[in-house]
Amino acid sequence: MHILLTDLLTCPRCGPGFGLILLGDRIENRRVLEGVLGCPNCRERYPVRKGFGDLRAPPRSSLPAVLPPAPADDEETVTRVAALLGVREGPGYLVLAGPVARAAPALAGLLERVEVVTMAPELREWKEEEGVSRLTASPGLPFQSRRIRGVFLDGPSGASFLEEAVRVVGPGGRIVVRGGEGGGRKTLEEGGLEVLVEEEETVVAVRS
């Protein structure tokens, strides 16, 4: 987890108005490998282990099985993800939720000065890599409002974050919903985003 990302993290228990304070035990090359993120409001503590942040409000259930690292995504697939998000270079933060999160290392390698944040507990044992921050959180997305450059929600697990994605994406930022039930067009438009593309199972919207 990149240390600067911790400035954007908020307490999932108290809500987006309450930021977290990092107590780092091991930090290397500006990446937090071991430590705790604490909320000064409710005093809850969220662990960071092997670079993976567990930002789930209690009670915490067991996490799903770990997925092995995926083969390197082909360039065409990763380029399409970047194109849908409308990003060619940084700086900024991109959030990937659902199966698309496995493309994070390849996407980070394609886009300079971009930190790709995965919301996928199945990746918790993956090695720490430059440009990729691994998290899980509930309820919602643990980021300050209007600070994320792009959010890609893939499948039902990703689409569950739709309302929160509308809250966190900033001006000029995009939300991509792929495979979500109903596509989410109504939620996106009610949140002030303009739908750019709606085809098959994919919806792309931008905050103007």
C-alpha positions, 0 to 999 in steps of 0.5 A: 500500500502506497503511503500517500494513499493512507491520506485518502482513507476513511473509517468504514465504521464512522463514514467518509468524514473521519480519516484514518491515522497510520501507525506504520511498523514496516515501511519500505520505498514509501510502501506500507507493509506492516502496520495499523490504520486507526480511527481517532473517532471510534478507536477502531484499528484496521490492520495492514499485513504484507501490504494488504489493508483490511478495512472492514467494520466489525464484526468481520467474517472470514475472507474468501479463498486466495486467488493465485497471481493471474498470468500477465494480461494481454496488452489489448485487454489492459489497454481497453480497461485504461481506455474505458477509464479514460486514463493515459497517464497520472497522477491519480488513483484508480480503483478496481473492484471485482475480477478486473482487479487481477489486471492491476499489476499490468494496468499499473505498468502501463500507466505512469504515476498512477496508483491502482487500488484493488478492492479484492480480498482474494488478492491479499497474499499477492506480493507487494508491487509498485503501483498497486495497493491492495485493500478490502473494505465494508461497508462502502469504499473507504476513500474521501469524497471526490478524490478518485480519478476512476472506478471500474466495477466488474461483476456483481461483487464490483457493482455492489460498490456503485453508490459509493463509486458515485461518491468518491469519483472526482471531477472529470473522473469515470465510472465503468460498470461491467456485468452489473445487474441493470447496468446502474445507469439510473444511479449514475445519472442521479449522482450527477454523472453523464453516461457516455457509453451503454452497450451490452453489459458495460456502462461508462459515465463521467463526472463533468 
